[in-house]
C-alpha cells in the first residue's frame, strides 16, 4: 500500500504534509503535489495533515486508486522533490470545495522547488 495525492490538492497545495514526511517522497507540480509510490513507506503521517483531505491510502475503489496511482507515479518521476513547506497559493481557499478539479485545472508543469 501507498498513500496518494488526489485532485483535492489541485489549486490548494497547502503542503503541511511535506513537513511531516519522514522519507521526503513528495514532488511538486505547478498546482499540486504527488507522492512517489515507490518511496512512500506507508506510515500515514501525511494523511491527517492535509486540510482538504487530498491524501488517501490506495485502498479506495480500484479504478479511482489506479488512476491516482498512475498520476502520482508519472509526475513524481518528472517533478522536483519537495522537502520543506513552501508558499501556499493566495487563492487556495477559493478552490477547497471546487469539483472536477483535474479536468478543469490540472497542470503538467513542474513546481518551482
Phi and psi restraints in degrees (range 20) as a CNS / XPLOR table:
assign (resid 1 and name C) (resid 2 and name N)
       (resid 2 and name CA) (resid 2 and name C) 1.0 -138.7 20.0 2
assign (resid 2 and name N) (resid 2 and name CA)
       (resid 2 and name C) (resid 3 and name N) 1.0 170.2 20.0 2
assign (resid 2 and name C) (resid 3 and name N)
       (resid 3 and name CA) (resid 3 and name C) 1.0 -101.7 20.0 2
assign (resid 3 and name N) (resid 3 and name CA)
       (resid 3 and name C) (resid 4 and name N) 1.0 150.5 20.0 2
assign (resid 3 and name C) (resid 4 and name N)
       (resid 4 and name CA) (resid 4 and name C) 1.0 -130.6 20.0 2
assign (resid 4 and name N) (resid 4 and name CA)
       (resid 4 and name C) (resid 5 and name N) 1.0 147.0 20.0 2
assign (resid 4 and name C) (resid 5 and name N)
       (resid 5 and name CA) (resid 5 and name C) 1.0 -95.2 20.0 2
assign (resid 5 and name N) (resid 5 and name CA)
       (resid 5 and name C) (resid 6 and name N) 1.0 132.5 20.0 2
assign (resid 5 and name C) (resid 6 and name N)
       (resid 6 and name CA) (resid 6 and name C) 1.0 -111.3 20.0 2
assign (resid 6 and name N) (resid 6 and name CA)
       (resid 6 and name C) (resid 7 and name N) 1.0 -176.3 20.0 2
assign (resid 6 and name C) (resid 7 and name N)
       (resid 7 and name CA) (resid 7 and name C) 1.0 -63.4 20.0 2
assign (resid 7 and name N) (resid 7 and name CA)
       (resid 7 and name C) (resid 8 and name N) 1.0 -16.5 20.0 2
assign (resid 7 and name C) (resid 8 and name N)
       (resid 8 and name CA) (resid 8 and name C) 1.0 -60.4 20.0 2
assign (resid 8 and name N) (resid 8 and name CA)
       (resid 8 and name C) (resid 9 and name N) 1.0 -22.5 20.0 2
assign (resid 8 and name C) (resid 9 and name N)
       (resid 9 and name CA) (resid 9 and name C) 1.0 -74.9 20.0 2
assign (resid 9 and name N) (resid 9 and name CA)
       (resid 9 and name C) (resid 10 and name N) 1.0 -25.8 20.0 2
assign (resid 9 and name C) (resid 10 and name N)
       (resid 10 and name CA) (resid 10 and name C) 1.0 -60.0 20.0 2
assign (resid 10 and name N) (resid 10 and name CA)
       (resid 10 and name C) (resid 11 and name N) 1.0 127.7 20.0 2
assign (resid 10 and name C) (resid 11 and name N)
       (resid 11 and name CA) (resid 11 and name C) 1.0 70.3 20.0 2
assign (resid 11 and name N) (resid 11 and name CA)
       (resid 11 and name C) (resid 12 and name N) 1.0 2.0 20.0 2
assign (resid 11 and name C) (resid 12 and name N)
       (resid 12 and name CA) (resid 12 and name C) 1.0 -105.7 20.0 2
assign (resid 12 and name N) (resid 12 and name CA)
       (resid 12 and name C) (resid 13 and name N) 1.0 -60.8 20.0 2
assign (resid 12 and name C) (resid 13 and name N)
       (resid 13 and name CA) (resid 13 and name C) 1.0 47.2 20.0 2
assign (resid 13 and name N) (resid 13 and name CA)
       (resid 13 and name C) (resid 14 and name N) 1.0 54.7 20.0 2
assign (resid 13 and name C) (resid 14 and name N)
       (resid 14 and name CA) (resid 14 and name C) 1.0 -69.2 20.0 2
assign (resid 14 and name N) (resid 14 and name CA)
       (resid 14 and name C) (resid 15 and name N) 1.0 -32.8 20.0 2
assign (resid 14 and name C) (resid 15 and name N)
       (resid 15 and name CA) (resid 15 and name C) 1.0 71.3 20.0 2
assign (resid 15 and name N) (resid 15 and name CA)
       (resid 15 and name C) (resid 16 and name N) 1.0 10.8 20.0 2
assign (resid 15 and name C) (resid 16 and name N)
       (resid 16 and name CA) (resid 16 and name C) 1.0 -60.0 20.0 2
assign (resid 16 and name N) (resid 16 and name CA)
       (resid 16 and name C) (resid 17 and name N) 1.0 -31.0 20.0 2
assign (resid 16 and name C) (resid 17 and name N)
       (resid 17 and name CA) (resid 17 and name C) 1.0 -61.5 20.0 2
assign (resid 17 and name N) (resid 17 and name CA)
       (resid 17 and name C) (resid 18 and name N) 1.0 -35.4 20.0 2
assign (resid 17 and name C) (resid 18 and name N)
       (resid 18 and name CA) (resid 18 and name C) 1.0 -62.4 20.0 2
assign (resid 18 and name N) (resid 18 and name CA)
       (resid 18 and name C) (resid 19 and name N) 1.0 -38.5 20.0 2
assign (resid 18 and name C) (resid 19 and name N)
       (resid 19 and name CA) (resid 19 and name C) 1.0 -64.5 20.0 2
assign (resid 19 and name N) (resid 19 and name CA)
       (resid 19 and name C) (resid 20 and name N) 1.0 -28.5 20.0 2
assign (resid 19 and name C) (resid 20 and name N)
       (resid 20 and name CA) (resid 20 and name C) 1.0 -99.9 20.0 2
assign (resid 20 and name N) (resid 20 and name CA)
       (resid 20 and name C) (resid 21 and name N) 1.0 -9.6 20.0 2
assign (resid 20 and name C) (resid 21 and name N)
       (resid 21 and name CA) (resid 21 and name C) 1.0 -69.1 20.0 2
assign (resid 21 and name N) (resid 21 and name CA)
       (resid 21 and name C) (resid 22 and name N) 1.0 119.2 20.0 2
assign (resid 21 and name C) (resid 22 and name N)
       (resid 22 and name CA) (resid 22 and name C) 1.0 -76.9 20.0 2
assign (resid 22 and name N) (resid 22 and name CA)
       (resid 22 and name C) (resid 23 and name N) 1.0 -12.3 20.0 2
assign (resid 22 and name C) (resid 23 and name N)
       (resid 23 and name CA) (resid 23 and name C) 1.0 -120.2 20.0 2
assign (resid 23 and name N) (resid 23 and name CA)
       (resid 23 and name C) (resid 24 and name N) 1.0 8.7 20.0 2
assign (resid 23 and name C) (resid 24 and name N)
       (resid 24 and name CA) (resid 24 and name C) 1.0 51.1 20.0 2
assign (resid 24 and name N) (resid 24 and name CA)
       (resid 24 and name C) (resid 25 and name N) 1.0 54.1 20.0 2
assign (resid 24 and name C) (resid 25 and name N)
       (resid 25 and name CA) (resid 25 and name C) 1.0 -101.6 20.0 2
assign (resid 25 and name N) (resid 25 and name CA)
       (resid 25 and name C) (resid 26 and name N) 1.0 17.1 20.0 2
assign (resid 25 and name C) (resid 26 and name N)
       (resid 26 and name CA) (resid 26 and name C) 1.0 -95.0 20.0 2
assign (resid 26 and name N) (resid 26 and name CA)
       (resid 26 and name C) (resid 27 and name N) 1.0 143.3 20.0 2
assign (resid 26 and name C) (resid 27 and name N)
       (resid 27 and name CA) (resid 27 and name C) 1.0 -129.2 20.0 2
assign (resid 27 and name N) (resid 27 and name CA)
       (resid 27 and name C) (resid 28 and name N) 1.0 142.9 20.0 2
assign (resid 27 and name C) (resid 28 and name N)
       (resid 28 and name CA) (resid 28 and name C) 1.0 -107.4 20.0 2
assign (resid 28 and name N) (resid 28 and name CA)
       (resid 28 and name C) (resid 29 and name N) 1.0 124.8 20.0 2
assign (resid 28 and name C) (resid 29 and name N)
       (resid 29 and name CA) (resid 29 and name C) 1.0 -100.0 20.0 2
assign (resid 29 and name N) (resid 29 and name CA)
       (resid 29 and name C) (resid 30 and name N) 1.0 177.2 20.0 2
assign (resid 29 and name C) (resid 30 and name N)
       (resid 30 and name CA) (resid 30 and name C) 1.0 -56.3 20.0 2
assign (resid 30 and name N) (resid 30 and name CA)
       (resid 30 and name C) (resid 31 and name N) 1.0 -41.1 20.0 2
assign (resid 30 and name C) (resid 31 and name N)
       (resid 31 and name CA) (resid 31 and name C) 1.0 -134.8 20.0 2
assign (resid 31 and name N) (resid 31 and name CA)
       (resid 31 and name C) (resid 32 and name N) 1.0 18.5 20.0 2
assign (resid 31 and name C) (resid 32 and name N)
       (resid 32 and name CA) (resid 32 and name C) 1.0 -162.8 20.0 2
assign (resid 32 and name N) (resid 32 and name CA)
       (resid 32 and name C) (resid 33 and name N) 1.0 171.1 20.0 2
assign (resid 32 and name C) (resid 33 and name N)
       (resid 33 and name CA) (resid 33 and name C) 1.0 -111.9 20.0 2
assign (resid 33 and name N) (resid 33 and name CA)
       (resid 33 and name C) (resid 34 and name N) 1.0 160.5 20.0 2
assign (resid 33 and name C) (resid 34 and name N)
       (resid 34 and name CA) (resid 34 and name C) 1.0 -135.5 20.0 2
assign (resid 34 and name N) (resid 34 and name CA)
       (resid 34 and name C) (resid 35 and name N) 1.0 161.8 20.0 2
assign (resid 34 and name C) (resid 35 and name N)
       (resid 35 and name CA) (resid 35 and name C) 1.0 -110.3 20.0 2
assign (resid 35 and name N) (resid 35 and name CA)
       (resid 35 and name C) (resid 36 and name N) 1.0 132.6 20.0 2
assign (resid 35 and name C) (resid 36 and name N)
       (resid 36 and name CA) (resid 36 and name C) 1.0 -75.5 20.0 2
assign (resid 36 and name N) (resid 36 and name CA)
       (resid 36 and name C) (resid 37 and name N) 1.0 113.1 20.0 2
assign (resid 36 and name C) (resid 37 and name N)
       (resid 37 and name CA) (resid 37 and name C) 1.0 -63.9 20.0 2
assign (resid 37 and name N) (resid 37 and name CA)
       (resid 37 and name C) (resid 38 and name N) 1.0 -23.9 20.0 2
assign (resid 37 and name C) (resid 38 and name N)
       (resid 38 and name CA) (resid 38 and name C) 1.0 -83.0 20.0 2
assign (resid 38 and name N) (resid 38 and name CA)
       (resid 38 and name C) (resid 39 and name N) 1.0 -14.4 20.0 2
assign (resid 38 and name C) (resid 39 and name N)
       (resid 39 and name CA) (resid 39 and name C) 1.0 -100.0 20.0 2
assign (resid 39 and name N) (resid 39 and name CA)
       (resid 39 and name C) (resid 40 and name N) 1.0 -24.1 20.0 2
assign (resid 39 and name C) (resid 40 and name N)
       (resid 40 and name CA) (resid 40 and name C) 1.0 -63.7 20.0 2
assign (resid 40 and name N) (resid 40 and name CA)
       (resid 40 and name C) (resid 41 and name N) 1.0 132.8 20.0 2
assign (resid 40 and name C) (resid 41 and name N)
       (resid 41 and name CA) (resid 41 and name C) 1.0 -101.2 20.0 2
assign (resid 41 and name N) (resid 41 and name CA)
       (resid 41 and name C) (resid 42 and name N) 1.0 13.0 20.0 2
assign (resid 41 and name C) (resid 42 and name N)
       (resid 42 and name CA) (resid 42 and name C) 1.0 61.9 20.0 2
assign (resid 42 and name N) (resid 42 and name CA)
       (resid 42 and name C) (resid 43 and name N) 1.0 29.3 20.0 2
assign (resid 42 and name C) (resid 43 and name N)
       (resid 43 and name CA) (resid 43 and name C) 1.0 -75.7 20.0 2
assign (resid 43 and name N) (resid 43 and name CA)
       (resid 43 and name C) (resid 44 and name N) 1.0 -28.4 20.0 2
assign (resid 43 and name C) (resid 44 and name N)
       (resid 44 and name CA) (resid 44 and name C) 1.0 81.0 20.0 2
assign (resid 44 and name N) (resid 44 and name CA)
       (resid 44 and name C) (resid 45 and name N) 1.0 3.6 20.0 2
assign (resid 44 and name C) (resid 45 and name N)
       (resid 45 and name CA) (resid 45 and name C) 1.0 -68.3 20.0 2
assign (resid 45 and name N) (resid 45 and name CA)
       (resid 45 and name C) (resid 46 and name N) 1.0 -21.5 20.0 2
assign (resid 45 and name C) (resid 46 and name N)
       (resid 46 and name CA) (resid 46 and name C) 1.0 -75.9 20.0 2
assign (resid 46 and name N) (resid 46 and name CA)
       (resid 46 and name C) (resid 47 and name N) 1.0 -32.9 20.0 2
assign (resid 46 and name C) (resid 47 and name N)
       (resid 47 and name CA) (resid 47 and name C) 1.0 -55.8 20.0 2
assign (resid 47 and name N) (resid 47 and name CA)
       (resid 47 and name C) (resid 48 and name N) 1.0 -51.3 20.0 2
assign (resid 47 and name C) (resid 48 and name N)
       (resid 48 and name CA) (resid 48 and name C) 1.0 -71.7 20.0 2
assign (resid 48 and name N) (resid 48 and name CA)
       (resid 48 and name C) (resid 49 and name N) 1.0 -13.7 20.0 2
assign (resid 48 and name C) (resid 49 and name N)
       (resid 49 and name CA) (resid 49 and name C) 1.0 -78.4 20.0 2
assign (resid 49 and name N) (resid 49 and name CA)
       (resid 49 and name C) (resid 50 and name N) 1.0 -18.0 20.0 2
assign (resid 49 and name C) (resid 50 and name N)
       (resid 50 and name CA) (resid 50 and name C) 1.0 -80.5 20.0 2
assign (resid 50 and name N) (resid 50 and name CA)
       (resid 50 and name C) (resid 51 and name N) 1.0 115.4 20.0 2
assign (resid 50 and name C) (resid 51 and name N)
       (resid 51 and name CA) (resid 51 and name C) 1.0 -70.4 20.0 2
assign (resid 51 and name N) (resid 51 and name CA)
       (resid 51 and name C) (resid 52 and name N) 1.0 -14.6 20.0 2
assign (resid 51 and name C) (resid 52 and name N)
       (resid 52 and name CA) (resid 52 and name C) 1.0 -110.2 20.0 2
assign (resid 52 and name N) (resid 52 and name CA)
       (resid 52 and name C) (resid 53 and name N) 1.0 9.2 20.0 2
assign (resid 52 and name C) (resid 53 and name N)
       (resid 53 and name CA) (resid 53 and name C) 1.0 55.0 20.0 2
assign (resid 53 and name N) (resid 53 and name CA)
       (resid 53 and name C) (resid 54 and name N) 1.0 43.1 20.0 2
assign (resid 53 and name C) (resid 54 and name N)
       (resid 54 and name CA) (resid 54 and name C) 1.0 -84.4 20.0 2
assign (resid 54 and name N) (resid 54 and name CA)
       (resid 54 and name C) (resid 55 and name N) 1.0 -13.9 20.0 2
assign (resid 54 and name C) (resid 55 and name N)
       (resid 55 and name CA) (resid 55 and name C) 1.0 -101.2 20.0 2
assign (resid 55 and name N) (resid 55 and name CA)
       (resid 55 and name C) (resid 56 and name N) 1.0 126.5 20.0 2
assign (resid 55 and name C) (resid 56 and name N)
       (resid 56 and name CA) (resid 56 and name C) 1.0 -136.9 20.0 2
assign (resid 56 and name N) (resid 56 and name CA)
       (resid 56 and name C) (resid 57 and name N) 1.0 153.0 20.0 2
assign (resid 56 and name C) (resid 57 and name N)
       (resid 57 and name CA) (resid 57 and name C) 1.0 -72.1 20.0 2
assign (resid 57 and name N) (resid 57 and name CA)
       (resid 57 and name C) (resid 58 and name N) 1.0 154.8 20.0 2
assign (resid 57 and name C) (resid 58 and name N)
       (resid 58 and name CA) (resid 58 and name C) 1.0 -80.4 20.0 2
assign (resid 58 and name N) (resid 58 and name CA)
       (resid 58 and name C) (resid 59 and name N) 1.0 32.9 20.0 2
assign (resid 58 and name C) (resid 59 and name N)
       (resid 59 and name CA) (resid 59 and name C) 1.0 -103.4 20.0 2
assign (resid 59 and name N) (resid 59 and name CA)
       (resid 59 and name C) (resid 60 and name N) 1.0 11.1 20.0 2
assign (resid 59 and name C) (resid 60 and name N)
       (resid 60 and name CA) (resid 60 and name C) 1.0 -74.2 20.0 2
assign (resid 60 and name N) (resid 60 and name CA)
       (resid 60 and name C) (resid 61 and name N) 1.0 -158.9 20.0 2
assign (resid 60 and name C) (resid 61 and name N)
       (resid 61 and name CA) (resid 61 and name C) 1.0 -57.8 20.0 2
assign (resid 61 and name N) (resid 61 and name CA)
       (resid 61 and name C) (resid 62 and name N) 1.0 140.2 20.0 2
assign (resid 61 and name C) (resid 62 and name N)
       (resid 62 and name CA) (resid 62 and name C) 1.0 -56.8 20.0 2
assign (resid 62 and name N) (resid 62 and name CA)
       (resid 62 and name C) (resid 63 and name N) 1.0 -46.0 20.0 2
assign (resid 62 and name C) (resid 63 and name N)
       (resid 63 and name CA) (resid 63 and name C) 1.0 -64.2 20.0 2
assign (resid 63 and name N) (resid 63 and name CA)
       (resid 63 and name C) (resid 64 and name N) 1.0 -45.0 20.0 2
assign (resid 63 and name C) (resid 64 and name N)
       (resid 64 and name CA) (resid 64 and name C) 1.0 -66.8 20.0 2
assign (resid 64 and name N) (resid 64 and name CA)
       (resid 64 and name C) (resid 65 and name N) 1.0 -44.7 20.0 2
assign (resid 64 and name C) (resid 65 and name N)
       (resid 65 and name CA) (resid 65 and name C) 1.0 -61.3 20.0 2
assign (resid 65 and name N) (resid 65 and name CA)
       (resid 65 and name C) (resid 66 and name N) 1.0 -43.2 20.0 2
assign (resid 65 and name C) (resid 66 and name N)
       (resid 66 and name CA) (resid 66 and name C) 1.0 -63.3 20.0 2
assign (resid 66 and name N) (resid 66 and name CA)
       (resid 66 and name C) (resid 67 and name N) 1.0 -42.1 20.0 2
assign (resid 66 and name C) (resid 67 and name N)
       (resid 67 and name CA) (resid 67 and name C) 1.0 -58.2 20.0 2
assign (resid 67 and name N) (resid 67 and name CA)
       (resid 67 and name C) (resid 68 and name N) 1.0 -50.0 20.0 2
assign (resid 67 and name C) (resid 68 and name N)
       (resid 68 and name CA) (resid 68 and name C) 1.0 -74.1 20.0 2
assign (resid 68 and name N) (resid 68 and name CA)
       (resid 68 and name C) (resid 69 and name N) 1.0 -28.9 20.0 2
assign (resid 68 and name C) (resid 69 and name N)
       (resid 69 and name CA) (resid 69 and name C) 1.0 -62.3 20.0 2
assign (resid 69 and name N) (resid 69 and name CA)
       (resid 69 and name C) (resid 70 and name N) 1.0 -45.0 20.0 2
assign (resid 69 and name C) (resid 70 and name N)
       (resid 70 and name CA) (resid 70 and name C) 1.0 -65.1 20.0 2
assign (resid 70 and name N) (resid 70 and name CA)
       (resid 70 and name C) (resid 71 and name N) 1.0 -41.7 20.0 2
assign (resid 70 and name C) (resid 71 and name N)
       (resid 71 and name CA) (resid 71 and name C) 1.0 -65.0 20.0 2
assign (resid 71 and name N) (resid 71 and name CA)
       (resid 71 and name C) (resid 72 and name N) 1.0 -47.0 20.0 2
assign (resid 71 and name C) (resid 72 and name N)
       (resid 72 and name CA) (resid 72 and name C) 1.0 -61.2 20.0 2
assign (resid 72 and name N) (resid 72 and name CA)
       (resid 72 and name C) (resid 73 and name N) 1.0 -44.3 20.0 2
assign (resid 72 and name C) (resid 73 and name N)
       (resid 73 and name CA) (resid 73 and name C) 1.0 -64.3 20.0 2
assign (resid 73 and name N) (resid 73 and name CA)
       (resid 73 and name C) (resid 74 and name N) 1.0 -47.9 20.0 2
assign (resid 73 and name C) (resid 74 and name N)
       (resid 74 and name CA) (resid 74 and name C) 1.0 -58.5 20.0 2
assign (resid 74 and name N) (resid 74 and name CA)
       (resid 74 and name C) (resid 75 and name N) 1.0 -48.8 20.0 2
assign (resid 74 and name C) (resid 75 and name N)
       (resid 75 and name CA) (resid 75 and name C) 1.0 -81.9 20.0 2
assign (resid 75 and name N) (resid 75 and name CA)
       (resid 75 and name C) (resid 76 and name N) 1.0 -22.5 20.0 2
assign (resid 75 and name C) (resid 76 and name N)
       (resid 76 and name CA) (resid 76 and name C) 1.0 -65.4 20.0 2
assign (resid 76 and name N) (resid 76 and name CA)
       (resid 76 and name C) (resid 77 and name N) 1.0 -24.9 20.0 2
assign (resid 76 and name C) (resid 77 and name N)
       (resid 77 and name CA) (resid 77 and name C) 1.0 -76.0 20.0 2
assign (resid 77 and name N) (resid 77 and name CA)
       (resid 77 and name C) (resid 78 and name N) 1.0 -21.6 20.0 2
assign (resid 77 and name C) (resid 78 and name N)
       (resid 78 and name CA) (resid 78 and name C) 1.0 -121.3 20.0 2
assign (resid 78 and name N) (resid 78 and name CA)
       (resid 78 and name C) (resid 79 and name N) 1.0 -17.3 20.0 2
assign (resid 78 and name C) (resid 79 and name N)
       (resid 79 and name CA) (resid 79 and name C) 1.0 -90.0 20.0 2
assign (resid 79 and name N) (resid 79 and name CA)
       (resid 79 and name C) (resid 80 and name N) 1.0 156.6 20.0 2
assign (resid 79 and name C) (resid 80 and name N)
       (resid 80 and name CA) (resid 80 and name C) 1.0 -72.4 20.0 2
assign (resid 80 and name N) (resid 80 and name CA)
       (resid 80 and name C) (resid 81 and name N) 1.0 145.6 20.0 2
assign (resid 80 and name C) (resid 81 and name N)
       (resid 81 and name CA) (resid 81 and name C) 1.0 -68.2 20.0 2
assign (resid 81 and name N) (resid 81 and name CA)
       (resid 81 and name C) (resid 82 and name N) 1.0 140.9 20.0 2
assign (resid 81 and name C) (resid 82 and name N)
       (resid 82 and name CA) (resid 82 and name C) 1.0 -121.7 20.0 2
assign (resid 82 and name N) (resid 82 and name CA)
       (resid 82 and name C) (resid 83 and name N) 1.0 129.7 20.0 2
assign (resid 82 and name C) (resid 83 and name N)
       (resid 83 and name CA) (resid 83 and name C) 1.0 -120.7 20.0 2
assign (resid 83 and name N) (resid 83 and name CA)
       (resid 83 and name C) (resid 84 and name N) 1.0 -6.7 20.0 2
assign (resid 83 and name C) (resid 84 and name N)
       (resid 84 and name CA) (resid 84 and name C) 1.0 -135.5 20.0 2
assign (resid 84 and name N) (resid 84 and name CA)
       (resid 84 and name C) (resid 85 and name N) 1.0 148.4 20.0 2
assign (resid 84 and name C) (resid 85 and name N)
       (resid 85 and name CA) (resid 85 and name C) 1.0 -65.3 20.0 2
assign (resid 85 and name N) (resid 85 and name CA)
       (resid 85 and name C) (resid 86 and name N) 1.0 129.6 20.0 2
assign (resid 85 and name C) (resid 86 and name N)
       (resid 86 and name CA) (resid 86 and name C) 1.0 -104.0 20.0 2
assign (resid 86 and name N) (resid 86 and name CA)
       (resid 86 and name C) (resid 87 and name N) 1.0 -165.0 20.0 2
assign (resid 86 and name C) (resid 87 and name N)
       (resid 87 and name CA) (resid 87 and name C) 1.0 -73.7 20.0 2
assign (resid 87 and name N) (resid 87 and name CA)
       (resid 87 and name C) (resid 88 and name N) 1.0 136.5 20.0 2
assign (resid 87 and name C) (resid 88 and name N)
       (resid 88 and name CA) (resid 88 and name C) 1.0 -84.4 20.0 2
assign (resid 88 and name N) (resid 88 and name CA)
       (resid 88 and name C) (resid 89 and name N) 1.0 138.4 20.0 2
assign (resid 88 and name C) (resid 89 and name N)
       (resid 89 and name CA) (resid 89 and name C) 1.0 -55.0 20.0 2
assign (resid 89 and name N) (resid 89 and name CA)
       (resid 89 and name C) (resid 90 and name N) 1.0 138.3 20.0 2
assign (resid 89 and name C) (resid 90 and name N)
       (resid 90 and name CA) (resid 90 and name C) 1.0 -59.1 20.0 2
assign (resid 90 and name N) (resid 90 and name CA)
       (resid 90 and name C) (resid 91 and name N) 1.0 -30.5 20.0 2
assign (resid 90 and name C) (resid 91 and name N)
       (resid 91 and name CA) (resid 91 and name C) 1.0 -100.1 20.0 2
assign (resid 91 and name N) (resid 91 and name CA)
       (resid 91 and name C) (resid 92 and name N) 1.0 18.3 20.0 2
assign (resid 91 and name C) (resid 92 and name N)
       (resid 92 and name CA) (resid 92 and name C) 1.0 -55.3 20.0 2
assign (resid 92 and name N) (resid 92 and name CA)
       (resid 92 and name C) (resid 93 and name N) 1.0 -43.1 20.0 2
assign (resid 92 and name C) (resid 93 and name N)
       (resid 93 and name CA) (resid 93 and name C) 1.0 -63.6 20.0 2
assign (resid 93 and name N) (resid 93 and name CA)
       (resid 93 and name C) (resid 94 and name N) 1.0 -25.5 20.0 2
assign (resid 93 and name C) (resid 94 and name N)
       (resid 94 and name CA) (resid 94 and name C) 1.0 -68.1 20.0 2
assign (resid 94 and name N) (resid 94 and name CA)
       (resid 94 and name C) (resid 95 and name N) 1.0 -19.6 20.0 2
assign (resid 94 and name C) (resid 95 and name N)
       (resid 95 and name CA) (resid 95 and name C) 1.0 -108.4 20.0 2
assign (resid 95 and name N) (resid 95 and name CA)
       (resid 95 and name C) (resid 96 and name N) 1.0 2.7 20.0 2
assign (resid 95 and name C) (resid 96 and name N)
       (resid 96 and name CA) (resid 96 and name C) 1.0 -53.5 20.0 2
assign (resid 96 and name N) (resid 96 and name CA)
       (resid 96 and name C) (resid 97 and name N) 1.0 -45.9 20.0 2
assign (resid 96 and name C) (resid 97 and name N)
       (resid 97 and name CA) (resid 97 and name C) 1.0 -103.5 20.0 2
assign (resid 97 and name N) (resid 97 and name CA)
       (resid 97 and name C) (resid 98 and name N) 1.0 10.6 20.0 2
assign (resid 97 and name C) (resid 98 and name N)
       (resid 98 and name CA) (resid 98 and name C) 1.0 -68.1 20.0 2
assign (resid 98 and name N) (resid 98 and name CA)
       (resid 98 and name C) (resid 99 and name N) 1.0 141.3 20.0 2
assign (resid 98 and name C) (resid 99 and name N)
       (resid 99 and name CA) (resid 99 and name C) 1.0 -104.9 20.0 2
assign (resid 99 and name N) (resid 99 and name CA)
       (resid 99 and name C) (resid 100 and name N) 1.0 163.8 20.0 2
assign (resid 99 and name C) (resid 100 and name N)
       (resid 100 and name CA) (resid 100 and name C) 1.0 52.3 20.0 2
assign (resid 100 and name N) (resid 100 and name CA)
       (resid 100 and name C) (resid 101 and name N) 1.0 42.1 20.0 2
assign (resid 100 and name C) (resid 101 and name N)
       (resid 101 and name CA) (resid 101 and name C) 1.0 -67.1 20.0 2
assign (resid 101 and name N) (resid 101 and name CA)
       (resid 101 and name C) (resid 102 and name N) 1.0 -31.4 20.0 2
assign (resid 101 and name C) (resid 102 and name N)
       (resid 102 and name CA) (resid 102 and name C) 1.0 -62.3 20.0 2
assign (resid 102 and name N) (resid 102 and name CA)
       (resid 102 and name C) (resid 103 and name N) 1.0 -48.9 20.0 2
assign (resid 102 and name C) (resid 103 and name N)
       (resid 103 and name CA) (resid 103 and name C) 1.0 -66.6 20.0 2
assign (resid 103 and name N) (resid 103 and name CA)
       (resid 103 and name C) (resid 104 and name N) 1.0 -34.2 20.0 2
assign (resid 103 and name C) (resid 104 and name N)
       (resid 104 and name CA) (resid 104 and name C) 1.0 -85.1 20.0 2
assign (resid 104 and name N) (resid 104 and name CA)
       (resid 104 and name C) (resid 105 and name N) 1.0 -39.4 20.0 2
assign (resid 104 and name C) (resid 105 and name N)
       (resid 105 and name CA) (resid 105 and name C) 1.0 -128.7 20.0 2
assign (resid 105 and name N) (resid 105 and name CA)
       (resid 105 and name C) (resid 106 and name N) 1.0 -10.1 20.0 2
assign (resid 105 and name C) (resid 106 and name N)
       (resid 106 and name CA) (resid 106 and name C) 1.0 -57.4 20.0 2
assign (resid 106 and name N) (resid 106 and name CA)
       (resid 106 and name C) (resid 107 and name N) 1.0 135.5 20.0 2
assign (resid 106 and name C) (resid 107 and name N)
       (resid 107 and name CA) (resid 107 and name C) 1.0 -120.0 20.0 2
assign (resid 107 and name N) (resid 107 and name CA)
       (resid 107 and name C) (resid 108 and name N) 1.0 133.4 20.0 2
assign (resid 107 and name C) (resid 108 and name N)
       (resid 108 and name CA) (resid 108 and name C) 1.0 -81.5 20.0 2
assign (resid 108 and name N) (resid 108 and name CA)
       (resid 108 and name C) (resid 109 and name N) 1.0 -6.7 20.0 2
assign (resid 108 and name C) (resid 109 and name N)
       (resid 109 and name CA) (resid 109 and name C) 1.0 -68.6 20.0 2
assign (resid 109 and name N) (resid 109 and name CA)
       (resid 109 and name C) (resid 110 and name N) 1.0 143.3 20.0 2
assign (resid 109 and name C) (resid 110 and name N)
       (resid 110 and name CA) (resid 110 and name C) 1.0 -71.3 20.0 2
assign (resid 110 and name N) (resid 110 and name CA)
       (resid 110 and name C) (resid 111 and name N) 1.0 160.6 20.0 2
assign (resid 110 and name C) (resid 111 and name N)
       (resid 111 and name CA) (resid 111 and name C) 1.0 -79.3 20.0 2
assign (resid 111 and name N) (resid 111 and name CA)
       (resid 111 and name C) (resid 112 and name N) 1.0 -174.8 20.0 2
assign (resid 111 and name C) (resid 112 and name N)
       (resid 112 and name CA) (resid 112 and name C) 1.0 -109.7 20.0 2
assign (resid 112 and name N) (resid 112 and name CA)
       (resid 112 and name C) (resid 113 and name N) 1.0 30.3 20.0 2
